[in-house]
Amino acid sequence: MLEQLDELFGQQPQDGDIRVLVNGLYTAARDANRAVLEYGATSPQYADMGCTLAGVLVFDHEYVAFNAGDSRVYSYCHGVLRQLTEDDTLVAMAVRKGRMTLSEASASPQRHFVTNATGSRSFRLHVTESQPLEPGDALMLCSDGLHGIVRLGRMERLLGRAEGAEERCRALVTAATDRGGYDDLSVIVINAEASQ
């Protein structure tokens, strides 16, 4: 999928429209899902393989967030960290329907049961509405190896103390590993800076 997205973005004019890119994003995601399914069918050891997906599409001074599964995208603006994507898990579905509280969901043994990911016949990519990206804002993408271990308030404080994207990533990874972090710990921070 990354190769397909790179090719898609390389073909876009600099004065294009983010909506055109979003349409291409849906196409690339469908193609990537099909490729995972086809590869999974080549051998029993690859059957039912799949992966979660989260990302941002930044164009000019706006962005959209997208995901499938329980990897997340957050925005960090004026010292506030806000989750932009919703998890595709059994417990998240139960929380949305009012059948489980957030604290019950975080303690549930089923909290890692993903209901949507690439490699699924029912795969669906969720894409947010476009939002402005201002200098000083940041976007954070992470797997449950971070958000499943480090609370939102702690992540928010760590982002506030550090400035550079690399420094912020290091602080977040350290916080997760200090708490026994999972083996699927992934974090990306994108800082929006003023254009020259």
N, C-alpha and C positions, 0 to 999 in steps of 0.2 A: 504494500500500500504506500509506503514511503516513497518508493521509486515512482509510482503513479502520480502521487501528489507533487513531487518535485518536477516531473515532466509537465503536469498541468500548470503549475505556477510559472514555470519558465516560458510558457507560451503566452502568458497574459500581458497585455500592454500595461504600461505604468499608469495610464489614465483610465483603467478599466473600472468595473463595478464589482463590489463584494458579492452581490447576488449571483453573478456569473460564476465566481469562484465557489460559492456554496453549492450551486448545481453540479459543478465538477467534483466537489467533495463527495456528494451523494453517489455519483457514478463511480468514483475511485473506491469508495467504501464497499459498494456492491461487488465491484470487480475483485477486490481483495478478499471479501468473504467467499466468493465463488472459488478463488484460487486456493484458499485454505481447505474448503470442502473437497475440492478435487485432489489436493495433495493427501488429505486424510483418507481418501478412498484407495490410495495406491498400496497401502500395507496395513495389516491389522494393528501394528504398533503405533500408527498415526491416527487411527480411527478416533473420532470424538475429540480431536485436538482443537484448541481454540485459544483466544487470548482477549483480554479486555483492551479497551482503546480509549484514550483521552487526548485531546489536543485543542489548539486554538488556531484560527486562521486570522492573521493580522494583515490588514490592508489599509494603507494610508493611515488615518487616525481612528480606525474602528476595528472591531474584532467580533468574531463569533466563537463560542466554545462548543465542542462536540465530545460525545462519549458513547460508549457501549460497555456495559459491565459496571464494575465498582471502582475503577480508576476515576479520579475526579479532577475538575478544574475549579480553581478559586480565583477571585479577584481580591487584591489588597489595595485599598484606596483610603486615604486620609486616616491611616492607622486601623482600619477595620477590614478583617478578613471575612469574605462572604463566599459560600459555596455556590457555584453557578450551575453545576450539573447534578442530576439525581442518580443515585445508584440503581442498578438493575439487579437487585437481590431480593430473596424471599422476605427478609426482615424489613427492608426499605418499603416493600409493597405493603406489608402489614402495618407499618407506621403511617403510610399515606392513607390507608383505609381506616385508621383509628383503632386497630386491633392490638397494637403494641406501642409502648412508649419508647422514646429514644434510649432511655437507660436500659430497658428490657432488651431492645434490639442490640445494643452494644455488648450485652452479656450473653446473648443467645448463641448456642453452639451452631446454629444455622446461619450465622451472620455472613459467612463466606460463600454461601450457596448462590452462585451467579445465575441469573435467569436470561441473560442476553450477552453475547460476545461474538467476535468473529469466529467463524467455523460452525455457525448455527444455521439451520434451515429457516429459522424465524428471525434471523438477525435484523436489527433495526438500529440505525444511527440516529442519535438525538442531537439536534443542533439548536442552539439558543438564538434568539433575535440578536441582531447586530447592536453593539454598544460602543460608545466612544471610549477611546484610550487616550488618556491625558498624561503629560509629563509628570513623573512622580508616582504614577500608578504601577502596579506590578501584577502579573498573572502567575499563578502557581499550578503546576500539573503534578499529580502524585498518585501513587498506587496505595492500596490499603496497608502496605508496609509502613507508611507514615500516618495516614489519617486514622487507621485502626489502632494505633498505639499512642499517638500524641494528640492531646485534646486541642480543640479549636483555639481556645484562649492562649495556650502555650505556643502554638504555631504563630498566632498573631503577634505575641510579644517577641518571639525570635525574629520575625520579619522586621519588626520595628527597631530592634537593636542593631541589626546588620544593614549594610547599604548595598554593596555590590551583589549581583546575582549569584556569583560563585560563593561568596561568604554566606549568603542566605541559605543556599543549598547545603553547604557544609554544616551550618548550625542545625538545620532541620534533620539531616541524616544522623548527626551526632545525638540529637535528642531521642531519635527512634532507636538507634543501636544501644544507647545507654539503658533503655528500657527493655532490651532483649529483642529488638526489631526482627521482623520477618525476613525471609530470604528473598522476598520480592519487593524490596525497598527501592523505589524510583522517585526522584524529585527533579523537576525542572522549574526554574524561576526565570521569568522574563521581566526585566525592568524597562518601563517606558521612559525614554529620555527625550529632551527637547531636540527637535530637528535643527541641524546646522544651517 
